[in-house]
Amino acid sequence: SIYAIHGVRFEPELFEKLKNRTITAKEALELKNIEQRIIALQTVGGETLMRELNGMVESKDEFGELIKFSSLTDSNGKPWKFLKALDPSKGDYVYLRTHPDVKTAADAEAWSYQLEEFNLNYAPESRT
């Protein structure tokens, strides 16, 4: 048998955890295979990730929420941060990992477009 989700293969035990949604956020983050980790984190979902790993809203503005995970740090010892923003095309929230030095959701949104490289401000007239 082949156990796969979106063309990504899984061992039977991990496949069952994903299928039954019993995988924890910590287990998902510890997966070595990046494709498996992405699917596992999508299965876990942002709200569960926040709850299980003590994510705290650091700031909130019209662009979303900046969420800080003090228990998760990068190789420089800085906490992971995610932008929780509404995806208007789906009417649902997305969680995008962002740079650890951003201070607001607007900064995280601008960072995702790499606007600081061009000395541009993120100020859209409308968001679609």
C-alpha atoms as an extended CHARMM CRD file, in Angstrom:
* protein
*
       128  EXT
         1         1  SER       CA              0.0000000000        0.0000000000        0.0000000000  PROA      1               0.0000000000
         2         2  ILE       CA              1.0030000000        3.5980000000       -0.5760000000  PROA      2               0.0000000000
         3         3  TYR       CA             -0.0340000000        6.2270000000        1.9440000000  PROA      3               0.0000000000
         4         4  ALA       CA              0.0000000000        9.7280000000        0.4570000000  PROA      4               0.0000000000
         5         5  ILE       CA             -1.6380000000       13.1200000000        0.8060000000  PROA      5               0.0000000000
         6         6  HSD       CA             -1.3080000000       15.5880000000       -2.0920000000  PROA      6               0.0000000000
         7         7  GLY       CA              1.3060000000       13.2860000000       -3.6220000000  PROA      7               0.0000000000
         8         8  VAL       CA              3.4710000000       13.2620000000       -0.4770000000  PROA      8               0.0000000000
         9         9  ARG       CA              4.1710000000        9.8050000000        0.9610000000  PROA      9               0.0000000000
        10        10  PHE       CA              3.7950000000        8.9840000000        4.6350000000  PROA      10              0.0000000000
        11        11  GLU       CA              4.5010000000        6.0070000000        6.8270000000  PROA      11              0.0000000000
        12        12  PRO       CA              1.2120000000        4.2620000000        7.7410000000  PROA      12              0.0000000000
        13        13  GLU       CA              1.2790000000        5.4110000000       11.3980000000  PROA      13              0.0000000000
        14        14  LEU       CA              1.8090000000        9.0680000000       10.4880000000  PROA      14              0.0000000000
        15        15  PHE       CA             -0.7850000000        8.8680000000        7.7310000000  PROA      15              0.0000000000
        16        16  GLU       CA             -3.3530000000        7.5920000000       10.2480000000  PROA      16              0.0000000000
        17        17  LYS       CA             -2.5450000000       10.4360000000       12.6690000000  PROA      17              0.0000000000
        18        18  LEU       CA             -3.1000000000       12.9600000000        9.8840000000  PROA      18              0.0000000000
        19        19  LYS       CA             -6.2420000000       11.2650000000        8.6080000000  PROA      19              0.0000000000
        20        20  ASN       CA             -7.7020000000       11.1200000000       12.1220000000  PROA      20              0.0000000000
        21        21  ARG       CA             -6.3640000000       14.5820000000       13.0490000000  PROA      21              0.0000000000
        22        22  THR       CA             -4.6390000000       13.2200000000       16.1640000000  PROA      22              0.0000000000
        23        23  ILE       CA             -1.1710000000       14.5960000000       15.3900000000  PROA      23              0.0000000000
        24        24  THR       CA             -0.0070000000       17.2670000000       17.8330000000  PROA      24              0.0000000000
        25        25  ALA       CA              1.5280000000       20.5910000000       16.8630000000  PROA      25              0.0000000000
        26        26  LYS       CA              4.8240000000       19.5300000000       18.4160000000  PROA      26              0.0000000000
        27        27  GLU       CA              4.8770000000       16.2870000000       16.4300000000  PROA      27              0.0000000000
        28        28  ALA       CA              4.1250000000       18.1880000000       13.2180000000  PROA      28              0.0000000000
        29        29  LEU       CA              6.9360000000       20.6780000000       13.8130000000  PROA      29              0.0000000000
        30        30  GLU       CA              9.4280000000       17.8940000000       14.5040000000  PROA      30              0.0000000000
        31        31  LEU       CA              8.9250000000       16.1550000000       11.1570000000  PROA      31              0.0000000000
        32        32  LYS       CA             12.2190000000       16.1480000000        9.2280000000  PROA      32              0.0000000000
        33        33  ASN       CA             10.6250000000       16.0200000000        5.7690000000  PROA      33              0.0000000000
        34        34  ILE       CA              9.5370000000       19.5730000000        4.8750000000  PROA      34              0.0000000000
        35        35  GLU       CA              6.6950000000       18.4360000000        2.5950000000  PROA      35              0.0000000000
        36        36  GLN       CA              5.3130000000       16.1960000000        5.3370000000  PROA      36              0.0000000000
        37        37  ARG       CA              5.7450000000       19.0010000000        7.8810000000  PROA      37              0.0000000000
        38        38  ILE       CA              3.7810000000       21.4590000000        5.7020000000  PROA      38              0.0000000000
        39        39  ILE       CA              0.8700000000       19.0330000000        5.3070000000  PROA      39              0.0000000000
        40        40  ALA       CA              0.9730000000       18.1560000000        9.0110000000  PROA      40              0.0000000000
        41        41  LEU       CA              0.9010000000       21.8230000000       10.0350000000  PROA      41              0.0000000000
        42        42  GLN       CA             -1.9910000000       22.4810000000        7.6590000000  PROA      42              0.0000000000
        43        43  THR       CA             -3.8020000000       19.5470000000        9.2700000000  PROA      43              0.0000000000
        44        44  VAL       CA             -3.0680000000       20.8270000000       12.7820000000  PROA      44              0.0000000000
        45        45  GLY       CA             -4.1890000000       24.3510000000       11.8610000000  PROA      45              0.0000000000
        46        46  GLY       CA             -3.1870000000       27.7260000000       13.2140000000  PROA      46              0.0000000000
        47        47  GLU       CA             -5.6060000000       27.8100000000       16.1280000000  PROA      47              0.0000000000
        48        48  THR       CA             -4.3680000000       24.4740000000       17.4690000000  PROA      48              0.0000000000
        49        49  LEU       CA             -0.7700000000       25.5640000000       16.9360000000  PROA      49              0.0000000000
        50        50  MET       CA             -1.4700000000       28.6940000000       19.0010000000  PROA      50              0.0000000000
        51        51  ARG       CA             -3.2280000000       26.7720000000       21.7620000000  PROA      51              0.0000000000
        52        52  GLU       CA             -0.7640000000       23.8730000000       22.0730000000  PROA      52              0.0000000000
        53        53  LEU       CA              2.3920000000       25.9920000000       21.8080000000  PROA      53              0.0000000000
        54        54  ASN       CA              1.2180000000       29.0250000000       23.8270000000  PROA      54              0.0000000000
        55        55  GLY       CA              1.0710000000       31.5420000000       21.0100000000  PROA      55              0.0000000000
        56        56  MET       CA              0.3040000000       35.0550000000       22.2220000000  PROA      56              0.0000000000
        57        57  VAL       CA             -1.0640000000       37.9480000000       20.1860000000  PROA      57              0.0000000000
        58        58  GLU       CA              1.7010000000       40.5410000000       20.2570000000  PROA      58              0.0000000000
        59        59  SER       CA             -0.1320000000       43.1660000000       18.2320000000  PROA      59              0.0000000000
        60        60  LYS       CA             -3.3100000000       43.5710000000       16.2250000000  PROA      60              0.0000000000
        61        61  ASP       CA             -4.2280000000       45.9870000000       13.4590000000  PROA      61              0.0000000000
        62        62  GLU       CA             -6.2790000000       46.1840000000       10.2700000000  PROA      62              0.0000000000
        63        63  PHE       CA             -3.9270000000       43.6800000000        8.5650000000  PROA      63              0.0000000000
        64        64  GLY       CA             -4.3520000000       40.9390000000       11.1400000000  PROA      64              0.0000000000
        65        65  GLU       CA             -2.6680000000       39.6770000000       14.2780000000  PROA      65              0.0000000000
        66        66  LEU       CA              1.0230000000       39.2350000000       14.9730000000  PROA      66              0.0000000000
        67        67  ILE       CA              1.4400000000       36.0710000000       17.0350000000  PROA      67              0.0000000000
        68        68  LYS       CA              4.5710000000       35.3200000000       19.0340000000  PROA      68              0.0000000000
        69        69  PHE       CA              5.6690000000       31.8520000000       20.1690000000  PROA      69              0.0000000000
        70        70  SER       CA              8.1630000000       32.2640000000       22.9870000000  PROA      70              0.0000000000
        71        71  SER       CA              8.5790000000       28.4860000000       23.2730000000  PROA      71              0.0000000000
        72        72  LEU       CA              9.7400000000       28.2180000000       19.6310000000  PROA      72              0.0000000000
        73        73  THR       CA             12.9990000000       29.9170000000       18.7390000000  PROA      73              0.0000000000
        74        74  ASP       CA             15.0670000000       30.1230000000       15.5860000000  PROA      74              0.0000000000
        75        75  SER       CA             18.7880000000       29.3810000000       15.3580000000  PROA      75              0.0000000000
        76        76  ASN       CA             19.5250000000       32.9100000000       16.6680000000  PROA      76              0.0000000000
        77        77  GLY       CA             17.3810000000       32.3910000000       19.7670000000  PROA      77              0.0000000000
        78        78  LYS       CA             14.6080000000       34.7120000000       18.5140000000  PROA      78              0.0000000000
        79        79  PRO       CA             10.9840000000       33.6370000000       18.9720000000  PROA      79              0.0000000000
        80        80  TRP       CA              8.9540000000       32.5140000000       16.0060000000  PROA      80              0.0000000000
        81        81  LYS       CA              6.2950000000       34.9420000000       14.8530000000  PROA      81              0.0000000000
        82        82  PHE       CA              3.3290000000       34.3820000000       12.5940000000  PROA      82              0.0000000000
        83        83  LEU       CA              0.9790000000       36.7610000000       10.8340000000  PROA      83              0.0000000000
        84        84  LYS       CA             -2.6400000000       35.6600000000       11.1730000000  PROA      84              0.0000000000
        85        85  ALA       CA             -4.4540000000       37.3330000000        8.2980000000  PROA      85              0.0000000000
        86        86  LEU       CA             -7.7450000000       36.8940000000        6.5000000000  PROA      86              0.0000000000
        87        87  ASP       CA             -7.5330000000       35.3150000000        3.0530000000  PROA      87              0.0000000000
        88        88  PRO       CA            -10.4270000000       37.0550000000        1.2800000000  PROA      88              0.0000000000
        89        89  SER       CA            -10.4610000000       34.4760000000       -1.5330000000  PROA      89              0.0000000000
        90        90  LYS       CA            -11.3450000000       31.7230000000        0.9410000000  PROA      90              0.0000000000
        91        91  GLY       CA            -12.9370000000       33.6990000000        3.7650000000  PROA      91              0.0000000000
        92        92  ASP       CA            -10.5930000000       31.9540000000        6.1850000000  PROA      92              0.0000000000
        93        93  TYR       CA             -7.4470000000       32.7990000000        8.1100000000  PROA      93              0.0000000000
        94        94  VAL       CA             -3.9260000000       31.9790000000        6.9990000000  PROA      94              0.0000000000
        95        95  TYR       CA             -0.8990000000       31.7870000000        9.2680000000  PROA      95              0.0000000000
        96        96  LEU       CA              2.3160000000       33.0090000000        7.6800000000  PROA      96              0.0000000000
        97        97  ARG       CA              5.6340000000       32.7390000000        9.4420000000  PROA      97              0.0000000000
        98        98  THR       CA              7.2890000000       36.1160000000        9.4650000000  PROA      98              0.0000000000
        99        99  HSD       CA             10.5550000000       37.7520000000       10.4590000000  PROA      99              0.0000000000
       100       100  PRO       CA             11.1740000000       37.6930000000       14.2300000000  PROA      100             0.0000000000
       101       101  ASP       CA             11.9480000000       41.4280000000       14.3640000000  PROA      101             0.0000000000
       102       102  VAL       CA              8.6200000000       42.7140000000       13.0160000000  PROA      102             0.0000000000
       103       103  LYS       CA              6.5370000000       44.6100000000       15.5650000000  PROA      103             0.0000000000
       104       104  THR       CA              3.0760000000       44.7970000000       13.9700000000  PROA      104             0.0000000000
       105       105  ALA       CA              0.8580000000       42.8030000000       11.6290000000  PROA      105             0.0000000000
       106       106  ALA       CA              1.2830000000       45.5860000000        9.0410000000  PROA      106             0.0000000000
       107       107  ASP       CA              5.0750000000       45.1900000000        9.3020000000  PROA      107             0.0000000000
       108       108  ALA       CA              4.7010000000       41.4260000000        8.8370000000  PROA      108             0.0000000000
       109       109  GLU       CA              2.5230000000       41.9410000000        5.7540000000  PROA      109             0.0000000000
       110       110  ALA       CA              5.0450000000       44.3970000000        4.2870000000  PROA      110             0.0000000000
       111       111  TRP       CA              7.9170000000       42.0180000000        5.0910000000  PROA      111             0.0000000000
       112       112  SER       CA              6.1410000000       39.2290000000        3.1780000000  PROA      112             0.0000000000
       113       113  TYR       CA              6.3260000000       41.4130000000        0.0520000000  PROA      113             0.0000000000
       114       114  GLN       CA              9.9610000000       42.4460000000        0.7570000000  PROA      114             0.0000000000
       115       115  LEU       CA              9.0010000000       46.1080000000        0.4380000000  PROA      115             0.0000000000
       116       116  GLU       CA             11.7440000000       47.3910000000        2.7420000000  PROA      116             0.0000000000
       117       117  GLU       CA             14.3140000000       46.3990000000        0.1050000000  PROA      117             0.0000000000
       118       118  PHE       CA             12.8360000000       49.0840000000       -2.1380000000  PROA      118             0.0000000000
       119       119  ASN       CA             12.0820000000       51.6230000000        0.6260000000  PROA      119             0.0000000000
       120       120  LEU       CA              8.3490000000       51.2330000000        0.0250000000  PROA      120             0.0000000000
       121       121  ASN       CA              5.5310000000       51.3800000000        2.5740000000  PROA      121             0.0000000000
       122       122  TYR       CA              2.6940000000       48.9130000000        2.6060000000  PROA      122             0.0000000000
       123       123  ALA       CA             -0.4150000000       51.0370000000        2.1260000000  PROA      123             0.0000000000
       124       124  PRO       CA             -2.8850000000       49.3480000000       -0.2300000000  PROA      124             0.0000000000
       125       125  GLU       CA             -5.9960000000       51.2210000000       -1.2940000000  PROA      125             0.0000000000
       126       126  SER       CA             -7.9520000000       47.9820000000       -0.9770000000  PROA      126             0.0000000000
       127       127  ARG       CA             -7.2590000000       44.3340000000       -0.2350000000  PROA      127             0.0000000000
       128       128  THR       CA             -8.7680000000       41.5810000000       -2.3650000000  PROA      128             0.0000000000
